[in-house]
Amino acid sequence: MKTKIIAEIGINHNGSLDIAKKLINKAIEVGCDVVKFQKKNPDICVPEHQKEVMRNTPWGDMTYLEYKKRIEFGKEEYDEIDRYCKERGIEWFASAWDLDSQEFLKQYNCKYNKIASALLTHKKLLEMVAQEGKYTFISTGMSTMEQVEKVVKIFRKYECPFELMHCNSSYPTEDFNSNLNCIKTLRKRFDCNVGYSGHEKGIQITLAAVALGVTSIERHITLDRYMYGSDQFASVTPMDLIKLCKLVRVIESAMGDGNKTLREEEKENMNKLRNVNTL
């Protein structure tokens, strides 16, 4: 089984189409299967009490609402992302953080949808996405099993294909908080595909998730973890992304089919080393 590798660009482009294209190129170069963005309407998504809070940014002092609008892509940028990804031969999609943004994304007819952990209890958004009927990745960070069960019921009600993604929504996630065995719990309880959305530093935990049989992995990617932005430090650098993609495929190959068989490569050593055969 091939694990789908999702390169989460998210908002790590900092509002720059040039940076977004560089990240798309890196994802393609190392063998990622798809790139992902985030789409928000800041007027809706930014809480009222935060809108006028001042923030020091690389573009000067501005309110938090102004900052969120500064880094948000609109139609012109997404038109170019859509064109560029088609030209380069890679799928793209985005997680919508409000109803307006999900409506906006419909025009691009992306192959996938995504429910971010923060939106797992947004019933209207869940139903809107489920009714589209596209394969949907559902992150389960910050959620109880009962909340996840309600989401699964919605997607099954509308017969929308989905997979759950085990996730811890702390940035970065400490290794001991990863709880990877929950992958098996989700798979058993809901009888569905389960992926892994990671926010830890490094790649070891993600590779362990691959060994547990996840159907997808999603990691934030960045050109430099010390760039400005809330997600940069929990992201994978280009060098680590190269290692991650290579090692994911090594692990897939190493897992095998689970059957106990005598391999051709073993037979020569068997003839050399097994002097007693009384069974």
Residue pairs with C-beta under 8 A, 6 or more apart in sequence:
1 213
1 215
1 252
2 252
3 210
3 214
3 215
3 216
3 217
3 248
3 252
4 33
4 34
4 195
4 215
4 216
4 217
5 31
5 32
5 33
5 34
5 216
5 217
5 244
5 245
5 248
6 32
6 33
6 34
6 35
6 36
6 137
6 216
6 217
6 218
6 219
7 23
7 26
7 27
7 32
7 34
7 35
7 36
7 219
7 221
7 241
8 35
8 36
8 197
8 218
8 219
8 220
8 221
8 235
9 20
9 23
9 24
9 27
9 35
9 36
9 37
9 220
9 221
10 36
10 37
10 38
10 220
10 231
11 37
11 38
11 71
11 72
11 229
11 230
11 231
12 19
12 23
12 220
12 221
12 222
12 223
12 227
12 229
12 231
12 232
12 235
13 19
13 20
13 23
13 37
13 71
13 73
14 58
14 71
14 227
14 228
14 229
15 70
15 71
15 72
15 73
17 73
17 77
17 80
17 81
19 223
20 37
20 73
20 77
20 81
21 84
22 223
23 35
23 221
23 222
23 223
24 35
24 81
24 84
24 85
24 88
24 90
24 92
25 88
26 221
26 223
26 238
26 241
27 35
27 90
27 221
27 241
28 88
28 89
28 90
30 238
30 241
30 242
30 244
30 245
30 246
31 245
31 246
31 249
32 90
32 241
32 245
33 90
33 91
34 90
34 91
34 92
34 93
34 112
35 85
35 90
35 91
35 92
36 92
36 93
36 94
36 95
36 114
36 218
37 73
37 78
37 81
37 92
37 93
37 94
37 95
38 94
38 95
38 97
38 116
39 72
39 73
39 78
39 94
39 95
39 96
39 97
39 101
39 102
39 104
39 105
40 68
40 72
40 96
40 97
40 98
40 101
41 97
41 98
41 100
41 101
42 65
42 68
42 69
42 72
43 65
44 98
44 100
45 68
45 97
45 98
46 64
46 65
46 68
50 64
50 65
51 63
51 64
51 65
52 63
52 64
52 65
53 63
53 64
54 61
54 62
54 63
54 64
55 61
55 62
55 63
55 64
55 67
57 67
57 70
57 228
58 228
59 70
62 70
71 229
73 81
75 104
78 104
78 108
81 92
82 92
82 108
85 91
85 92
91 110
91 111
91 112
92 110
93 105
93 110
93 111
93 112
93 113
93 114
94 101
94 105
94 110
94 114
95 113
95 114
95 115
95 116
95 119
96 102
96 104
96 105
96 113
96 114
96 119
96 125
96 129
97 116
97 118
97 119
98 125
99 124
99 125
99 128
102 113
102 125
102 128
102 129
105 113
106 132
110 134
111 134
111 135
112 134
112 135
112 136
112 137
113 129
113 132
113 134
113 135
113 136
113 137
114 136
114 137
114 138
114 139
115 125
115 126
115 129
115 136
115 137
115 138
115 139
115 151
116 139
117 139
117 140
117 141
117 142
117 143
117 167
117 169
117 197
118 142
118 169
119 125
119 126
120 126
120 138
120 139
120 140
120 142
120 143
120 147
120 148
120 151
121 143
121 147
123 154
126 151
126 154
126 155
127 154
127 158
129 136
129 160
130 136
130 154
130 155
130 157
130 158
130 160
131 158
131 160
132 160
133 158
133 159
133 160
133 161
134 160
134 161
135 161
135 162
135 163
136 155
136 160
136 161
136 162
136 163
137 162
137 163
137 165
137 195
137 197
137 216
137 218
138 151
138 155
138 162
138 163
138 164
138 165
139 165
139 167
139 169
139 197
139 218
140 148
140 164
140 165
140 166
140 167
140 186
141 167
141 168
141 169
141 197
142 169
145 189
148 164
148 186
148 190
149 189
149 190
152 162
152 164
152 190
152 192
155 162
162 192
163 192
163 193
163 194
163 195
163 215
163 216
164 186
164 190
164 192
164 193
164 194
164 195
165 194
165 195
165 196
165 197
165 216
165 218
166 179
166 180
166 182
166 183
166 186
166 194
166 195
166 196
166 197
166 209
166 214
167 196
167 197
167 198
167 199
168 177
168 178
168 179
168 199
169 199
170 177
170 199
171 199
171 230
171 231
171 233
171 234
172 199
172 200
172 201
172 233
172 234
173 198
173 199
173 200
173 205
173 234
174 200
175 200
175 204
175 205
178 198
178 200
178 205
180 196
180 205
180 208
180 209
180 212
183 194
183 196
183 209
183 212
183 213
183 214
184 212
186 192
186 194
187 193
187 194
187 213
193 215
193 216
194 214
194 215
195 214
195 215
195 216
195 217
195 218
196 206
196 209
196 210
196 214
196 216
196 217
196 218
197 217
197 218
197 219
198 205
198 206
198 209
198 217
198 218
198 219
199 220
199 234
200 206
200 234
201 233
201 234
202 240
203 219
203 236
203 240
203 243
203 244
203 247
206 217
206 219
206 244
207 244
207 247
207 248
207 251
209 217
210 217
210 248
210 251
210 252
211 251
211 255
213 255
217 248
219 235
219 236
219 241
219 244
220 231
220 234
220 235
220 236
221 235
221 236
221 237
221 238
221 241
222 231
222 232
222 235
222 236
222 237
223 237
223 238
224 232
224 237
225 232
225 233
225 235
225 237
226 232
226 233
236 244
262 270
